[in-house]
Amino acid sequence: MRDPDEATDGPTDPRVHPEESPGFGDDPDGLEDIEVDRDVTVGEASQRELQATDTAPLRGTEAAEKVSLLADGDPVERRRAALALGEGRRSDAAVEALVEHGLADEDADVRQFAVESLGRLGGDRASAAATEALADDDPWVRAEAVVALDRIDRAANVEAIEAALDDGHHAVVRNALVSLFKLRGEALLPALLDRSRAESERLREWAVHLLAGVDDERATDRLEAVAGDESEPRVVRSTAARALDADPGKFRRQFSGGTENDSAALPGESTLNRRPDL
């Protein structure tokens, strides 16, 4: 039987094991202890809009029709076409459509889905476009761009991914940390220590989570400090406490694959950056 801690032929991110997820096991005393403001936006959307990520209606459709929808469809059609183009066979026409129409779309969801598909299709053109998307006005597009660069070739795109560590949004920085941790492992210690003091509690949470994979006295000292810091939110403290109990080697092996293997469900919840709850 395969050791589930190693996850060498299965899911590559420990978040797919609930008991290993940051925040697991918290038992709030009351509603006032339940955090509800972590990138959660309550809004209105039609049923059709909620189904924009369902590409089933376009299965079997020629790439040219998807390109046409991406260029001239309504927002829902453009979002669906952007995703669907990434599910088909790679072609220069599909990549160019995603770059010229998808990444230039006024709708941030279309741009995000376009860069996600570029990550799936790969190639130099897609890599260059994803790098440019790191300057997008929308943070979730930028965060998706990091995922795309990681998926295409994290080693070749390391400079762009490193630059994302200085982004002002926690999701972008978090994705860059995960990608670089997969590439460098324990050598990422200085960056993780620095981000464990970030203003964003979500970023601090993920920094201490990744410190579980560093077998170093500095990492241990920092985790002990965070775990015992009553000024930290409970989820950050509990994540640090679990990191102290983790085996660094086994933890690192769980990060052996690409960030693209995270599950996706709804807009705002897929592939690392679209998941509001850790």
Secondary structure, DSSP 8 states (H G I E B T S, - for coil): ---TTT-SSS--SGGGSGGGSTTTT---SSGGGS---SS-------HHHHTTT--GGGTT--HHHHHHHHHHS-HHHHHHHHHHHTTS---HHHHHHIIIIITT-SSHHHHHHHHHHHHHH-SHHHHHHHHHHTT-SSHHHHHHHHHHHHHHHTTTTHHHHHHGGG-SSHHHHHHHHHHHHHHHGGGGHHHHHHHTT-S-HHHHHHHHHHGGG--SHHHHHHHHHHHT-TTS-HHHHHHHHHHHHS-HHHHHHTT-S-GGGS---STTSSTTTT-S--
